[in-house]
Amino acid sequence: FSFEIFLDNEAKPEFSPKIETFFKRIESYVPFLKDYHFIIKTENTFPHSSGIASSASGMSALALCVMSIEKLHHPDMPEDYFNKKASFLARLGSGSACRSIEGDLVVWGTHPEIEGSSDLFGVKFPYAVHQNFKNFNDTILLVDKGEKQVSSTVGHNLMHNHPFALKRFDQAQKNITKIKSVLQSGDLEEFIKIVESEALTLHAMMMTSLPYFILMKPNTLQIINKIWEFRTKTKLPVCFTLDAGANVHVLYPEACTDQVLEFIKTELVAYCQNGHYICDKIGFGAKKL
């Protein structure tokens, strides 16, 4: 394969092995790859490799670029096929990248109660969603912007012989059933229980693998406790979730924005590295620039 890769217009040869692996995995599905020289220019609005899904956004964008080339060869390609194959390819670069092609709610993984669901690609959540979950906000508190000490790829591989893996997979399936119902009913209290339990279970799996590791930092725990105190005191439906890193995502309906942002500025920003946080919203899929 012939390619160059740049992050923020700076050559990043250390990213090459990941791209090489990705191209090897997808070559049989897009055999024209070796016919081109690729110049890959990427940038993030958040720190890369710190556990906020930079690989998901990057690999989904790259998969879409590859599919755009295939579409030049097959201009009559239906949009549904384009998106499905892009999701399939993206998954081979980074699992969660398969959910970054479309928006707003995307399910990855075969589940008997989600029509059309698959382990091979993400599908849009095919059911009505309650108004409570429209315009949800996500403020990401950057506890640690450095590169995490254990990559997601290494972490996933530790699940193969994990003593609690099968129970965890069963729990995840049951939580999909629960969240499907919650998204339709608008039950914010139950939503919070599922989301926070999933976040803590993810990190519990890391702490009980061999080798074991901890990606949370002391300030991660301080923030979680502060959120619990704030929710108890105000009765506002604000909760946290975690990626595979130290940073905390604060989730809340748009109607609570003023109170929650004030809380973040006065009580939580002190636990962020250099006081940095990112205000984000629900995404509606990748856009071609």
Summary of the structure (lengths in Angstrom):
residues: 289
radius of gyration: 19.7
end to end distance: 24.8
largest distance: 61.2
contacts: 847
relative contact order: 0.13
helix: 50%
strand: 15%
